[in-house]
Amino acid sequence: MDILAPDKTDDIDPRRVEMTTRILDEAERLFRHYGYSKTTVADIARELAMSPANIYRFFASKAQIHEALAERMLAAREVALHTIATRPAKASERLRAFVLDEYEATVTQFLDESKVHEMVTVAIEQHWPVIDRHLQRMTDILSRIIAEGMDDGEFTKADPRKAARCFKASVISVCHPTVVAQCRSDSGNATPEELVEFVLKALRG
């Protein structure tokens, strides 16, 4: 789903883009302060000194605003992970940085702020396409790193795509917001560092 995609990609209205950004910025502020469930489109409109009908010219529903915000937040994460993936370092070092950065971001961005955690939980539970696309891009990034590690002889030759899927599944407990929230207080769980070292050994064969 392309949220707010213009009819013609070459005919984007700057004023529409500006207003869309204003709505999203205000919605994010209110969601973070009051929570997603307690914020209405009328609340967002009031803070922007406009009518709810005007908001609906840009977004069909509060859920669509929420999905656009989720896409914006996840896009920022993808930029950070892409930066890690393209560092001039060994594949193992980049994979380690990938996992630790994901864990830190999950805790600081999605868990320590309870209202943001609510937003993320809703998106995951409702299986929004934006979440699926994000997970696909994460697999793409991991596959690229692992393939380069295989080409350099650091990892055993195999199907990098399959290895990426297995890698992602193996570290899910330190990257998935809901799972991290459930396991965070259990001192018996493996640490992010322990998990990534375990998986790296598997990749080395």
Contacts in CASP RR format, 6 or more apart in sequence:
PFRMAT RR
TARGET T0000
AUTHOR 0000-0000-0000
METHOD contacts of the structure
MODEL  1
MDILAPDKTDDIDPRRVEMTTRILDEAERLFRHYGYSKTTVADIARELAM
SPANIYRFFASKAQIHEALAERMLAAREVALHTIATRPAKASERLRAFVL
DEYEATVTQFLDESKVHEMVTVAIEQHWPVIDRHLQRMTDILSRIIAEGM
DDGEFTKADPRKAARCFKASVISVCHPTVVAQCRSDSGNATPEELVEFVL
KALRG
1 67 0 8 1.000
1 129 0 8 1.000
1 130 0 8 1.000
3 59 0 8 1.000
3 64 0 8 1.000
3 67 0 8 1.000
3 68 0 8 1.000
3 71 0 8 1.000
4 16 0 8 1.000
4 20 0 8 1.000
4 58 0 8 1.000
4 59 0 8 1.000
4 68 0 8 1.000
6 12 0 8 1.000
6 13 0 8 1.000
6 16 0 8 1.000
16 58 0 8 1.000
19 58 0 8 1.000
20 58 0 8 1.000
20 68 0 8 1.000
22 48 0 8 1.000
23 44 0 8 1.000
23 48 0 8 1.000
23 55 0 8 1.000
23 58 0 8 1.000
23 59 0 8 1.000
23 65 0 8 1.000
24 65 0 8 1.000
24 68 0 8 1.000
24 69 0 8 1.000
24 72 0 8 1.000
26 44 0 8 1.000
26 47 0 8 1.000
26 48 0 8 1.000
27 39 0 8 1.000
27 44 0 8 1.000
27 65 0 8 1.000
27 66 0 8 1.000
27 69 0 8 1.000
28 69 0 8 1.000
29 47 0 8 1.000
30 39 0 8 1.000
30 43 0 8 1.000
30 44 0 8 1.000
30 47 0 8 1.000
31 39 0 8 1.000
31 66 0 8 1.000
31 69 0 8 1.000
31 115 0 8 1.000
31 116 0 8 1.000
31 119 0 8 1.000
32 113 0 8 1.000
32 115 0 8 1.000
32 116 0 8 1.000
33 115 0 8 1.000
34 43 0 8 1.000
34 115 0 8 1.000
35 115 0 8 1.000
35 118 0 8 1.000
35 119 0 8 1.000
36 66 0 8 1.000
36 115 0 8 1.000
36 118 0 8 1.000
36 119 0 8 1.000
36 122 0 8 1.000
37 118 0 8 1.000
39 62 0 8 1.000
40 62 0 8 1.000
41 52 0 8 1.000
41 55 0 8 1.000
41 56 0 8 1.000
41 61 0 8 1.000
41 62 0 8 1.000
41 65 0 8 1.000
42 52 0 8 1.000
44 55 0 8 1.000
44 65 0 8 1.000
45 51 0 8 1.000
45 52 0 8 1.000
45 54 0 8 1.000
45 55 0 8 1.000
48 55 0 8 1.000
55 65 0 8 1.000
59 65 0 8 1.000
59 68 0 8 1.000
66 119 0 8 1.000
66 122 0 8 1.000
66 123 0 8 1.000
67 123 0 8 1.000
67 128 0 8 1.000
67 130 0 8 1.000
69 119 0 8 1.000
70 119 0 8 1.000
70 120 0 8 1.000
70 123 0 8 1.000
70 128 0 8 1.000
70 130 0 8 1.000
70 131 0 8 1.000
71 130 0 8 1.000
73 109 0 8 1.000
74 130 0 8 1.000
74 131 0 8 1.000
74 134 0 8 1.000
77 102 0 8 1.000
77 105 0 8 1.000
77 134 0 8 1.000
78 134 0 8 1.000
78 137 0 8 1.000
78 138 0 8 1.000
78 141 0 8 1.000
80 101 0 8 1.000
80 105 0 8 1.000
81 98 0 8 1.000
81 101 0 8 1.000
81 102 0 8 1.000
81 138 0 8 1.000
81 141 0 8 1.000
82 141 0 8 1.000
84 94 0 8 1.000
84 97 0 8 1.000
84 98 0 8 1.000
84 101 0 8 1.000
85 94 0 8 1.000
85 98 0 8 1.000
85 141 0 8 1.000
85 144 0 8 1.000
85 145 0 8 1.000
87 93 0 8 1.000
87 94 0 8 1.000
87 97 0 8 1.000
89 97 0 8 1.000
90 149 0 8 1.000
90 152 0 8 1.000
90 154 0 8 1.000
91 145 0 8 1.000
91 146 0 8 1.000
91 148 0 8 1.000
91 149 0 8 1.000
91 152 0 8 1.000
91 154 0 8 1.000
91 155 0 8 1.000
92 149 0 8 1.000
92 154 0 8 1.000
92 155 0 8 1.000
92 200 0 8 1.000
92 203 0 8 1.000
94 145 0 8 1.000
95 142 0 8 1.000
95 145 0 8 1.000
95 146 0 8 1.000
95 167 0 8 1.000
95 196 0 8 1.000
95 199 0 8 1.000
95 200 0 8 1.000
95 203 0 8 1.000
96 193 0 8 1.000
96 196 0 8 1.000
96 197 0 8 1.000
96 200 0 8 1.000
98 141 0 8 1.000
98 142 0 8 1.000
98 145 0 8 1.000
99 171 0 8 1.000
99 174 0 8 1.000
99 175 0 8 1.000
99 192 0 8 1.000
99 195 0 8 1.000
99 196 0 8 1.000
100 192 0 8 1.000
100 193 0 8 1.000
100 196 0 8 1.000
102 171 0 8 1.000
102 174 0 8 1.000
102 175 0 8 1.000
103 174 0 8 1.000
103 175 0 8 1.000
103 180 0 8 1.000
103 192 0 8 1.000
106 174 0 8 1.000
106 175 0 8 1.000
106 176 0 8 1.000
106 177 0 8 1.000
106 180 0 8 1.000
107 180 0 8 1.000
107 184 0 8 1.000
109 116 0 8 1.000
110 116 0 8 1.000
110 117 0 8 1.000
110 120 0 8 1.000
110 177 0 8 1.000
111 117 0 8 1.000
111 177 0 8 1.000
111 180 0 8 1.000
111 181 0 8 1.000
111 184 0 8 1.000
117 177 0 8 1.000
117 181 0 8 1.000
120 177 0 8 1.000
121 177 0 8 1.000
121 178 0 8 1.000
123 130 0 8 1.000
123 131 0 8 1.000
124 131 0 8 1.000
124 177 0 8 1.000
124 178 0 8 1.000
135 168 0 8 1.000
138 168 0 8 1.000
139 161 0 8 1.000
139 164 0 8 1.000
139 165 0 8 1.000
139 168 0 8 1.000
140 164 0 8 1.000
142 164 0 8 1.000
142 167 0 8 1.000
142 168 0 8 1.000
143 160 0 8 1.000
143 161 0 8 1.000
143 163 0 8 1.000
143 164 0 8 1.000
144 160 0 8 1.000
146 155 0 8 1.000
146 160 0 8 1.000
146 163 0 8 1.000
146 164 0 8 1.000
146 167 0 8 1.000
146 203 0 8 1.000
147 160 0 8 1.000
149 155 0 8 1.000
150 156 0 8 1.000
150 157 0 8 1.000
150 158 0 8 1.000
150 160 0 8 1.000
154 204 0 8 1.000
155 163 0 8 1.000
155 203 0 8 1.000
155 204 0 8 1.000
155 205 0 8 1.000
156 203 0 8 1.000
156 204 0 8 1.000
156 205 0 8 1.000
163 203 0 8 1.000
166 199 0 8 1.000
166 202 0 8 1.000
167 199 0 8 1.000
167 203 0 8 1.000
168 175 0 8 1.000
170 195 0 8 1.000
170 198 0 8 1.000
170 199 0 8 1.000
170 202 0 8 1.000
171 192 0 8 1.000
171 195 0 8 1.000
171 196 0 8 1.000
171 199 0 8 1.000
172 179 0 8 1.000
173 179 0 8 1.000
173 180 0 8 1.000
173 183 0 8 1.000
173 189 0 8 1.000
173 190 0 8 1.000
173 195 0 8 1.000
174 180 0 8 1.000
174 191 0 8 1.000
174 192 0 8 1.000
174 195 0 8 1.000
183 189 0 8 1.000
190 198 0 8 1.000
END
